[in-house]
Amino acid sequence: MTADVDSARPGARPDRGAGEDSGGYELFRDDWGIPHLRAADALTLARAQGHATALDRAWQLETERHRVLGTSASHLGAEAVDWDRFVRRARIADTARRCFDRLAPETAAWVTAYADGVNEGLAEGAERAPEFAAVGLAPGRWEPWTPLGVWLSTHILFAGFPTKLWREEVARRLGEDRMTLFATDGPGTAGSNGWLLTGARTATGAPLLAGDPHRFIEDPGVYQQIRLACPEFDVVGIAVPGIPGIAHFGHTGHVAWAITNAMADYQDLYRERLRRTPDGGVEALGPDGWYRAHAHTETIEVAGAAPEQVEVIETDRGPVIIGGDPGAEETISLRYPPRVTGELGFDVLPALLRARTVADVDTALDRWVEPVNVVLAADTAGSTLHRVAGHVPVRPYANRLRVVPAEDPAYAWRDGETVPLPRTEADGPAGIAVMANERGLAAPLGVEFAPQHRARRIRELLGADTDWTPDAQAAVHTDTLLASSRQLLSLLAWAPALGPAAERLRDRLLRWDRHMDADSTDATLYARLRTDVVHRLAAHPALKGVTGADDPWRSAAYPALFRPWLAAVPRIGYALESLLTVGLLPYEDRLALVAASAEAVAAAADETPPAPWGELHRLSPWQALPDRTPDASVGSDAQAIRPGVAGDHDCVLSTSSVPGVTDLFARGPAARYVWDLARREDSRWAVPFGASGVPGSAHHRDQTPLWVRGTLAPVVTDWNLLHRTTPHRTTHRPEETPAMTAATEPVAPALRPAVHEQKIEGFGTVRLVPVDPAADAELLHGWVTEERARFWGMADHTREQVREIYEFVDSLPTHHAYLALRDGVPAALFQTYEPDADPVGECYDVQPGDFGIHLLIAPAEGEGAVKGYTEALLTAFIAYVFSDPAHLRVVVEPDARNEKALARMVRVGFELGPEIKKPEKTARLAFLTRAALGLA
């Protein structure tokens, strides 16, 4: 008998009753380790959120606190000095203090409670996190204003003000008329998708709200799944660690909301003129002449190196972030709304938690400041909202484009005035609203936006059905059509005088479906062609001004922190579609350039055939420190930690590599969500890694397989289906009710997270969920002891023996056991194993990519109930196995006497192999290859 379960499988339950000090609240967790918090009042709940976050994300919180203060280099070393210098010069911490002082008293108390909870949990959280010991660091203390500092430091570069430096350089080097040549209508820094379906397009008649924020992916993740409940509200959502409440993506049970970056421009750069005074002070030139500017010096401690001094200067425009010395090539200040107004918008956060209608969300967001977002919202009554929220100052259009002179009053902000923000209901005639950073609702507020490709593709996909469900949103989340490839492929189609190899390449790419799928070698060839074209453009004389030896990247005028915005090759890569369309080069020159690239790529492909795109397109997340602890959720498999993924920059699945630089990607979906306004418990979510930020935790990276596949975990809302991990103690003890008592019953199969889900026409939906040995022992014992299951070899086993077998296999990393559910009802036992780690591997010549399976059909239905019953289940099982490109051949070894099973395998497409002798039986091998299914 060879059927086992990975001990770190998705859905593995934490120890129940693991006594974390509640500090006056209740902490429950679902099977993914996601915290569900319950308290008697909102203040206690805010403290609970901070405390629970410190337990799960202590190192992440400490990292963020140091980033706010500009003290990261004190333990990370010289590589963090650039950030520390910037954040001090930009006066992030001082701005956070100002904004905290302007909060409404009740909001200030709420934020303070969160910070208190962080401080209460940090010591215990630090004991769990190995990074503290690795760098010899003890956790510091959070101040009440620290959460506002975390928000500011996280979003200060979000609007991409360094792009103005790039435009300034383009105008200077290529001419004023070329300033927006690289605009691309495409951001190089961020991107997100969001969509809303009104009840006219859903199976329930109630709205659905879904999407995925695309950000730089960090480990631990930048988003935290959480539930916050007290008598005033009960909200599930995706929070930012270090920030109380749920700012971006939430569902109160009555109303749900989600955001994307509006791509608005609301930060300005001013070219300053400074001079020293005899006493060592600093004067700045303003519209009314010279005046005394603020200036002081701070010290940056650097681990392993000498301390560095940084002079902090602030003019009437804002903090000086570039230059500052009298002889500096450039001296530039940054003006951003929170520094000017002392407002950040945090008074909105508790109001969102209490929202019950779209109108409540709309009213709350009128006070939002930074960043500027596009918002979608819907409520259970069917009302919808599509609006922009944030602070955009009124000032000349030139301020949006480039660095402007500080002393000229024409470029000043109009005090107290903000640009009116567009808003509308989202229930247009199509019943679809989409936000994807495109030039849409926020067009009057910005300069550069994302291409229309993602927005158009999402509308196209959603417009194909009027019966959408939460689970069906995965087809949108994971769509890989690369519409931006059209221009390059069009030039390739007309490229003249290609050699035979390049002709074959052209024919192949013109037949390509333009999907950047993980198993596609055509996608890899396209990426190779795109890279070659980018480099040829970079070498072209027309762009020599920004790509030559003195390109902006190498300019000493700009701090190293901003150099990624000034790098020409990435700019060319992101703008490639535009550069191949506009008149930068004559049409004939563009054809010749693409033809030369085709010849080069074709020659290389003949020597080195392309690997599947997923082998090259791997996640490369940012970490403050590399992992130093083996991870129970993925074992030691480096590819599981850095998985290969489908998609590309302009796909809906926007896993953004840097064209012309690398196929690896560091930006992509930092979370996925589906909010169901019919039944909140039918909502879904996932993050790239897991709920825990602690290396070695079972929930550190257990959602990664879901995230790679595009499937989502269920949002559990029934308290009786959660695992209580804190004692029931509260400083404001409510009346004890059955609902307040944590459940200790096992999770039913239908409520467990699925590793695979597939709808089979005429059969139903098949879900594969991990076997729970204790919970499923009775069910499995009934199946394996029936006469019809005699070949399974467990006919004489007791219930306890069945449980013990599956508990044993639960400890092995090479075998897996799943219950197959048909429309929620257990239908089969499906088991997988790696043959070279199994006795069967000693009986035949195991080939690379072999993957073994076993199948036991439940007795309740049987093949007689539904024609093709077993074949339908096998369809789902095989699809799951081959969803991993590393699996090349499925191996089965039924009892040689089981003619019925052998005949079934042949019908499905297996080829019979030799008989083998095993201790418990004589088996017949059978094999099914990817090629046989047309998947090679």
N, C-alpha and C positions, 0 to 999 in steps of 0.2 A: 504494500500500500504506500504510494508516494503522492502525498498531497499536503501541502504545507502553506503557512501564512507568514508573511514578513512581519516581524515583531514591531516594526515601525510603520505599519500600514496606515493609510488615511483612515481616520475614525477610531484609532486606538484610544481608549478611555483613560483619563488621568486617574490617579488614586483618589478614591472618594474619601472625604473627611480629612484630607491633608491639611492640617490645621494652620492656615495662614491667618494671622491676626486681622480680624475684620475692621477694627477701629470704629465700630458702630455701624456697620453695614453688612450686607450679605453679598458674597461673591459666588456665583455659579459659573460653570463652564459647559459648553456643548462639546461634542465629540471632536471638534477641531481646536479645542482649547480657547475659544473666543470668550472673553469675559462678559458676563451678564450681571449687572450690578443693581441692587435694590436697597433703597434707604427710605427713611421716614420723611425726609424733606430734601429740598433742592440743594441746600448748603452741604448737608451730610453727603449727598450723592456726589457733589463736585469734589469733596475731599476723597470720597471713595474712588472716583475716576483717577485722581492723581495718584492715590496709593496703589491701585491695581496696575496702573501704567508703570510705576516705579518697580513693581515686582517683575513685570514682563519685559521692560525696556530700560533697565537702569543705565546700561552703558550708552544707549542711544540718547537718553535724557542728559547724561553727563556730557556727551559730545555736543549736544545742542547748546547747553549752558555755556560751555567754553567758546563755542562759535559766536554766541551773543556778546560775550565779554572780550573777544579777541585774545584769548589765552590758550588756544589750541596748541600752539607751538611749544608750550611749556611741557607737554608730554608726548606730542607727536613729532617734534623736531622741526628742522628747517623747512620741510615741505609745506608746513602750515603757516609760515610767516606771511606770505602774500595775503592770505585771507585775513589774518589777524590785523595786518596793517590797514587793509581796506575797511574792515568793520569798525575799527577805532576812528579812522578818518571820517567815515560816513556817520559817526556818532549814533550807532544803532542802539546801544544801551541807554544813552541819555534820552533818545527819542522815545524809547519804551517807557522810561520813567515819566516823561511828560504825558504820554498818552494814558498811562495808568492814572495819573492825577486828575485827568479829565473825565474818567469813567463816572457813570451814575453810582451813587453809594451802594446800591444793592448789587450792581455788577461788580464793583470793586471787591465787595465781600465774597461774592461767588468765585471770582478769580483767585482771591487770597485763599479760600478754602481748598481750591485745587492745588495751589502751591504747597499748602500745609500738608496735604495728602502725599504729595511727591516726597517731601522731606521725611514724613513718617515711614515711607516704604523704601527709601533709597538704600539704607544700610543693609536690609535683608536682600533687596534686589542685587546689590553689589556683591554680596556673598555668592550669589548664583552665577554672576557674570565673570568669566575668566579674564576678560580684558583688563579689569582693574588691576589684578595681580600682575598681568603681563607688563604693564607700564609703571607699576608701583604707584597707582593713583588711588586716593580715597575720595568718595563722592563729596561734592561741595553742597552748599545750601542754596536752595531756590528762594529768591525774593518774590514778593507778590507781583512785581512787574515782569518777572522773567518770562512768563508765557507770552506776553506781548513782544518781548525781544525775540523769542523763538519765531514768532509769526513774521516779524520784520526781517530777520536774517534769512528766513526761508524764501521770502518773496521779493527781496530788494533787487535781485537781478531778473525777476520773472518778466518784467516788461521789456527787458532787453535793451536798456539804454545804451550799452556799449556799441550797438549797431550804428548809432549816430557817429561814433568814432570811425567806423568803417566807411560810412557814406562820405564823411569829411575827407578821408584819404582818397576815396575813388574820385571825388570832385577835384581834388588837388592834383592827382596823378593822371587821370584820364579825361578830365574836363567836366565842367558844371553840368553839361547835358547828359553825362553818364552817371550822375549821382545815384539814381535808382536802378541802374542797369542790373544789379544783382538782387533786386527786390523779390523776384520769383513769385510774388504773392505766396510766399512760403516761409514759415518761421524756421530758424535753425536751432531754436531753444526749447520749444514746448509745443504740445498739441494734444487735443483731447476730442473724444466723441461723446455725444449725448443725443438721445432721441426720445420723443414722447409719442405714444399712440393713444388716440382717444378711444372711447368705448366702441366706436363704430368699426374699429379694426382689431378688436380683441375677442377672444373666445368667451370671455365673461361679460362683456359689455361695460367693463370698467377700464379706466386708463392703465397703461403700463409706462414706466419711465425707466430707461436703461442707458448704459454707456460705460466708458472707461477713460479715466484721466491718464494722459500720457505725460510722464515726467521722467527725469533722470531716476533710474531705479537704484535704490540703495538697499543694503542689507545690514540691519533690519529694514523693513519696508517703511516708506514715508507715510503710509496709511495704516490705520488700526481699526479692525472691525470691533464693534462694541455695542452693548445695550445699556441704556440708562433708564431706570424706572424709579419713580416715587409717586406719591398720591397725585401730584400735579400732572405728570406726564409719564409716558413709556415709549422711548424712542430707540430704534435700532439705526445704526448708521456707520459710516466710515470716517473716523476722526483722525486728527493729526496728533501724534504723540507729543506731549508737551503743551497742548492747547485744550482747555476745558470745552465741553459740549461737542457739537457735531456741526462744523461750519459748512461743509461742501456737499455731502451726500447723506440724506437722512429720510426716515419714514416714521412718522409719529403714530401710525395706525389710522390716522384721519387724512393726512396730507404728506406728500413726499416731494423732495426737491433735489436738484442736481445742478452742477455748474460745469462750464468750460472756460478757458481763458478767452477773454473778449478780444485779445490782441490790440487793445487800446493803447494809446500813447499818453502817459500822464506824468512822466519824469523828464526834466529838462537838464541839459548840460550848458553851462555858461563859461566862456573863455574869459578868465580873470586876468587883471593886471595888478600885481602886488609889489610892494617895496618895503624894505626894512626901515625901521625908525632907529635913531641913535641908541635907544635903550634896549634894542633887540626885539622890539615888537613888530607887528605886521600891519601895514595899511593897504587897503584895497581901493580901486577906482570904481566909483559908482556913478549914477546919472548926475549926482550933485557934487561930484569931485571926490577927493581922497578922504578917507575916514578910517578910524581904527577898527580893525577886524579882531575877532576872538582868536587867540592862539595859546596853546600850551603844549607841553611835551610829555609823552608817555613812554614807558619802557616795556618792550615785549621780551619776556623770558623765553629762551629757546633751549630745549633739551639737547644736550651734547654740543652746544655752541655758545658763543658769547651773546649776551643780551643785545637787542637792537633798539634804537631810539626812533620814535615816530613823532613828528610834529603834527598836531591837530589844529587846523585853521578853518575858521568858518566866516564867510562873508554874509552880506545881506541876502544873497541868493541862496546860499546853503553851504554845506561842508565842502572843502576842497579835497577832491579824491585823486587828482592827478597833478603832479608837479608841486608848486608851492614855494620853492626856492627862487630867489630873484633871477638866477640864471637859467631856470628851467625852460626847456624847449616849449612846453605847453603847461599851462596852469588852468585846470578846469574844475568847476564846482558842480555839485549835484543838487537839484531842487526836487524834492519829492513831497507829496501831500502830507503824510503824517508829521514830517519835520516842520512843515509850515503851519499846520492847523492844530497839532496836538491831538488829532483824532485818528483812530485806527478802525473803528467800527465794531469793537468787541461788545458794545451794548446790544448788538443784534443777536449774539449767540444764545443767551438764555431765552430771548423771545422766540427764536426758531424752535427750541425744545417744546415750548408751550403752544406752538401753532396748531390749529385744528382745521384751517381752511387755506385755500390759495390766497385769499385776501389777507390773512394773517401773515403769510410768508411775504407777500408783496409789501405790506406796510413795514414789516421788520427790515427788509432790505433797503428801504429808502435811506437808512442810516449807515449803510455799508460804505467802506472807504477803499481798502486795498487788499488784494489786487482787484482790478476791474474784471468782472465776470459776466458771462451770459448765463442766465438762469432759466431752467425749465421747472415747472411745478404742476402738480395735479392733486386733486382731492377725491374723496370717496363719493362726493356729490357729482363728480364729472367736470368740475371747473378746472381750467388750465391757465397757465401763465407762461409767457416767453418774454423775458426782459433783460436789460443790462443793469448791473448794480455796481456802484463804485464811484469814486471821485475823479473826475476829469476836469482840470482847471481850464478856464478860458484864457487863451493867449494866442499869439500869431501862429499861423500854420508852419512857418519856417522853424519854430521851436521843435516841432515834431521831427523834422528832417535831419537837423545837424546841430553842431555846437554854435551858439549865438553869442554876440558880444555882451558882456556884463554891464558895461557903462551906458549902453543905449536903452533909454526908457521904452522904446518901441517893443522890446521883447519881454517886458515885465508881465507877470500874471495880474489879472484883474482881481483885486482883493475881494475874497468872499464869493466870487462868481464861479459856478461850475456849469459844464455843458449839460443841457437836458439829455436824459438817458432814454433811449427808445424802449418801448414795451408794447406788448400785444397779447391777446389770447392766443393759445397755441392750437385751437381747434379749427383750423382752416378747412376748406372743402375736402382736402385729401385725408383729413384726420391724422396728419403726420407733422411733427415739428422736429427739426434737426439742428444741432449746433456742433460744429466741427472746426472752429477757428477760422471759418471762411469769411469772405467779405459779404456779410449778410446784415443782421440786425445792428451790429456794431460798426458798420462801415464808416459812418461819419466821425468816428472817434480815433482812428488809427491810420497807419501808413502801409504797413505790410501785413498781409493776412495769409492764411493757408490757401493753397490751391483749392478749387471747388471739388476736386476728385473725391475726397472722402465723403463730403456732404451729399454729392450727387449719387454716389454708389449706395449710401445708406438709404436715401429716398427710393432709389430703384429697388433695392431688396425689400424694403418695407411695403412698397406699393404693390408687390406681387401677391399679397395675401390680405384677407380681412378677418382672419381667425387666429391671431397671434396669441401665443402663450409665453409664460416666463422661460420655460426650457428652450423654446424655439429661438430665443434671442442669441443663442450661441452661434447660430449661422451668420448673424450679422457681426458679432464681436470678432469672429475669426475669418472674415472674408479677406482674401489675399489678392484680389484683382489690382494690378498696378497700372492704373489708367495713364499715369504720367509717362509710361514707356512709349506711348503712341508716336511722339515726335521723333525720337531717335529711331524707332523701327520704320517710320515713314521715310526718313532719309536713307536708311539702310536699303529699303526697297528700291530706291532710285539711284543708289550708288553705282557709278559706272565701272566697267572693265574690271570686274572681280576675277581673281583666279579660281581654279576649281574648288579648293578647300574653302575659300571665303564664300563661294556660291552655295556650297552645301550648308555652311553656317547660316547664310541669309535665308535659305529655304527653311531650315529648321526653326529659326526664330520667328519667321513670318507665319509658320504653322502653330507656334506656341500660343497657348490660351491666355498668356500674360498674367498668370497667377503665380505668385511667389510662394509656392508650396514647399514644405520642408523636404519632400522627397523628389523635388523637381531638379533635374540636371539642366533643363532648359533655362530655369531661373538663374542658375549659376552662370551659364554662358552669357545671359543678358547682363548680369552684374559685372562679368569680366569685360564685356564690350563697353559698358557704361564707364567703368574705371579707366579704360584706355582712352576713351574719348575725353574724359575729364582732364587727364594728364596732357593730352595733345592740345586741348584748349589752353591749359595753363602755360604751355610752352609757346603759344602763338604770339607773334609780335604785337598783336592788338591788345594783349593783356599784360605785356611786359612791365608796364608801370606798377602793377599791383602784385606781380609774381616774380619780379627780378630780385637781384641780390639785396636791394634795399626795400623789400616789400614791408608793409606795415607790421607784419608779425615780428620782424627784427627791430622795430623802432624802439629806441631807448626812451622815447617820450611817454610810452604807455606802460603802466604796471603789468607784470606778467599775468596777473589775474584776468586781464581783459584780452590777452592775446588770442584765445580761441575765437573771439568774435572778429579778429583781424586776419585770420589765416585764409589765404586766397583759395587754396585747393578745396577745402570744404565749402567755401562760398560758391565756387564754380559748380561743385557737385550738387548742392541744393538748388542752384539756379539753372541747372543744365537744360531743363525743358524750355525755359525762357531764352537762354543764350543760343539755343539751336533754332529759335523761332524769330527773334528780333534781328535787326540789321547789323549786329556786331560784325559778322563776317558775310561776305557775299554768298548767295545760295550755292554757287559752284564750289566755293571754298569749303562750305559745310559738308557738301557731298563728298568732296575729296578727303576731308578729315575723317569722316565716318568710314569711308572705304579703306583708308589706311588702317584704321582700328580693326576693321573686320578681317583684314589680311593678317594682322598680328595675332589676333585672338584665335583665328582659325588655325594658324600654324602652331600656337601653343597647345590648342586642344588636341591636335593630332599627336603631340608628344605626351601630354598629360590630360587624359579624359576628365571631364568635369565631375566633381563629387556632388552629391545631392546638396541643395542649398542649405538644408538644416545642419549639415556637418560644418559649414563655414559660418553660418549666421547664428552665432551663439551669444547668449547673454553675458555681459561683462559688467556687473553692478559695482557701485562704489561702496567701499567699506573703510571706516576709519582705521581699522586694524584687520588683517587677515584672520580667519578662523584658526584657533589653536586647540580646538576640542573636536574629536570625531562627532559627527552629527548622526544621531539615532534615526532621524527621519529620512536620511538618504544613504546611510552607510558611508562607504569610502569612495563611491562612484563620482569621479570628478565631473563626468558629463551630466549627472543628475544635478549637481550643484551649479554647473554652468551649462544649462541645457541648450540644445539647438532648437530654434523656433522658426516657424514660417513668418511671412509678412515682410514689409519693407516700409520706407519712409512715408509714401503716399498711399499705402493700402489702408483700408479700415483697420486691419490688424497692423497698427503703425509701430512696428518694431524698427526703430530708426538707427540704421548704421550710418556711416559717413561716406557717401559715394566718393570714390577716388582715394580714400584713406584706409578704410577697414571695412570688412564684412561683419565684424563683431558689432553688437549694439549695446548701448547703455541707456537708451531711452525707449520707453514703450509703455504698455498698460500697467500703471502702478496699482491698479485695482480694477475690478469689474463688478458691476451691480445690475440687478433688475429689481425694481420696486413695483409690486403688484398692488393696485389700489382696490382690488376685489377681496383678496385674502392676503394679509401681510405675511402669513406663514408660508405662502407660495413664492415669496421673494427669494432671490438668490444673490450670492456674492462670492468673491475670491480675491486673494492678493498673491503676488508673485512668490512669496516665501511661506510665512505662517504667522500665527498669532503671537508667538513668543520670539523675543529677540535674543534669547539665551542659547548660544551654541551648545549642541548636545541634547537640547530639549526635543521631545518627540514632536513638538509643534513649532519647531524652528523653521522647517522647510517642508512641512507635510502637505501644503497646498500647491507646491511647485508642479507636481504632475497634473493637477486640475488646471492650473494656469497655462501650462504648455498646451494642453488639449483644448482649452477654451471652455471647459465645463465649469460649473459653479456649485458651490456648497449650499445646502438649504439654510435659510434663516429660521432658526428655531425660536418660537415665541411662547411655547407652553413650558412654564416653569417646571412642571412635573417630568419633563423630558431632559432636564439638565442635571448636571452633577454639582452638588454643593461642595465647595472647597474651603469654606470658612465656617466657624461656629456661629450660631445664631445669637449674636449679641448686638444690641443697638442702644445708643444713649437715649433714643426716643422710641422705646419699644411700642410698636403698634399692637393692636389686639391680635392675638394668635389665631390664625385661620388655617385650614388645610392647605390653602394655596401658599402660605408662608413657609411650609415645611418642605425642605429639599427632597427631591425624589432619590430613591436608591435603586429603583428598578432598572433592569437592562433596557437599552434602547431597542425598540422594535426594528426589524429589518427595513421596513418601508421608510423609516425615518433616518436611516444611516446615510452618510454621504456616499455617493456612487463613484466608482472609478471609471465607469463607462455607462452611457445611456444611449439607446438607439430605438427609434420608432420604425417598426417593420410593418409595411402596408398589409392590411388584412389579418394581422396577428396581434399587434399591440405594442406597447413600449416595454423594452427589456432594459432593466437596470442591474448592474453588477455591484454588489455591496460586500465588504469584507465579512467573513464569518466571525461571529463572536462565540468562542467555544462554550462559555457558560450559558449565554442566552439561547443558543441554537442547539444545545445538546439534545433536548427532547425531540425537536423536529428532525434532526439528522439521524438520531437513533431509530426513529420510526421509518425513515427511508431506507437505511442501509441494512436493516434486519428483515426486510420483506424478501420473499422467495425470488421475486423478479430482480432483486439486486444481488443475487448470489455471487455473481462474478466480481463484485466489489470487495469481497473477502472479509466482511465484518458481520456476517449473519449471526454469530454467536456472541457478539459483544454486548455488554451491559451499557446502560446510559452513561454511567460514570467512566467506563472505558472509552467510549466515543469522545466524551468531553476531554479525557486525558490525552487522547491521541491528538486532538486539535489544539490543545494547549501546548503540547510538545512542538507541533509543527508551527505554532504561532511564534516560536522562538527562533526560527530559521530564516535567513535572509534570501534564500534561493528558491523557495516554494511559496505558493500563494493559494488560498482557498476563498471562493466567493459564493454567495448565494445569488442566483439569478432570479430576479423578480419579474414576473409578467404582469404589467399594470398593477404593481404593488403587491402581488401575491407570490410567495416563494414557488418557483417552478423547477429549479434544478440546482445541483451542486456542481460548480465549475472549478477545476483545480489546474494550476499551472506549475511547471518546474523547469529548472535548467538541467538538461540531461547530463552535462559533465559534472554536476554536483549530486547525482542521483545514481542508485545502483543500475538503472537501465543503461547508463552511459558505459558500463563495463561490458555490455552485451552487443554493441555495434560501434561502428566508427563515427563518432560524433563530429559533425561538421560545424564550422563557425556559423552562428546565426540560428542554430537549431533551438527550438522551444517546445517543450512537452506540455500536453494537456490531458486531463481526464474529465469525463462528463457522466453525471448520474441524474437521470430525469426523475422528477417527483412523481409519485404514484397517483396523485389526486386527479390529474387531467389525462395524461397519457396521449399517445399518438392518435388514438381513436376519436378523441374529442375534437381535435382540430387537425385537418389534413396538413401534413408537412410540419407538425408541431416541433419535432426534434430538429429538423433541418432549419426551421426559423430561428431556434435558439442558437444553433451552430453558426448561423450567419452573423449573429451579434458577437459570439465568442471569437470567431476568426477575425472579425473587424477590429475587435479590441486588441488581439494579439498583434495584428499587422499594423496597428496604429503606431507602433514603435518601429522605425525603419531598421533597427538593429536585428529584428526578428525576420529571418529569411526563409525559414522552413518550420512548419508545424509538425510535430512528431506525436503519434498516438500508438499505444501498445495494448489494445484490448486482448482479452483472453481469446486464444485461438479457436476455442469452441463457440464463441459468441458470434455466430454467423450473422445474426441480425445487425449487430453493431458494425461488423465488417462491411456488409452490404450497404449500410447507411453511409459509411465513410467513402466508399467508392462512388456513390451517387453524388456526394458533395464535391468530389474531385480529387480525393486522396489516391495516391498510387500505393498498392500493397508492396510491402517489403518482405524480408525473410522472417521466419519464426525464430524466437529467442527463448532460451530457458531461464526462468527466474525461479527463486526458491518457492514462491507461492503459486506459480502457474507457468504454463507455456503460453507465450504471447505472440501475437502477429504484429509486426511493425507496419505502419502506414505513414506516408509523408504527403504534405501539401505545401507547395512552394508559392512564394509571392508571384513568380512568373506565371504559374498556372492560373492565377486569378487576374492576370494582366496588370499586376502592381509593380513589376520589376522596373 
